[in-house]
Amino acid sequence: MLEHIADFTAWPILTGFLVGYIANRIMSGEGKGCCMNFIIGVVGSYAGSLISHLLNIELFGKGYITNFVFCVAGAVTVLWIWKKIFD
């Protein structure tokens, strides 16, 4: 069980900058800075895990591409909700 916790925690931190940057580029066409990209990437990664859980798609063992796609989808969803609330 602890292996899954380590994977679930390490993946968003390692890819947070890249996921946040890609999501910002998709939503607004520009980055928002390293710290904001990192925060959006980490939160979006967890949101992507939640989305995959809701769709009954198991991410563990599926490969990095599948995980990365769900992380970016989660980050785009977080940015979309952010824009709906604060804009």
N, C-alpha and C positions, 0 to 999 in steps of 0.2 A: 504494500500500500504506500509506503514512503517513497518508492521510486516514482509513482505517479505524481505525488506532491512536488517532488524535485523537478520533474519535467514540466509540470503545470506552472511552476514559479520561474524556472530558468528561461523558458522560451519567450515569454513577453518581455523580460528584461533584456535579453540578448538582441531581440529584433525590434524593440520599442521605437528606436530612432527611425529606422527604415519604414516600418509600418505607419508611423505617424506622418512621416514626410510624404509617403505615397498617398495616404488618405487626404492630407491637406491639398496636395496637387490635384487630386480627383475632384474634391469639393469646391475649392476656391482658386485653383491655378497657381497658388504660391505657398511656400512654407511659412510657418509661424515662428520659427526659431527653434533651437535645439531643445530647450526645456519643454516647451509646449508640444513639440513633436513627440518627445519621449513620453510625456504624460498621456497624450492622446493615443499613442501606440500601445502603451501598457493597458490602459482602460479599454481600448478597442480590442486588444487581444483577449481579455477576459469576456468582453461582450461577444466576441466571435465564438468563444467556447460555449457561452450560454446559447447562442443561436444554433450551434451544431447540436447541443444537447436537446433543444426544443424540436429539432428536425430529426432526432434519433440517429445522428451520424456520429460514430465513435472516432475521435481524432487520434487517440493514442495508437501508434503503430501504422498510421496511414501514410506517413511520409511528410517531408518538410513542405512540399508544394501545397498539399491540401491544408496543412496547418496555416501556412502563410496566407492563403486565399481567405480562409475564415477569419484570420486576424485582421486583414485589410477590410473585409466586409464589416466586421464589428466596429472598426475605427471609423469607417464611413458612416455607419449607422449612428455612432456616438456624435459625430460632427453634424449630421443631419438633425438629430434631436436638439443639439446645442443651438443650432441656427434657428430652429423653430421656437425655442424658448426665449432666447436672448436677442433676436433680431426683429 
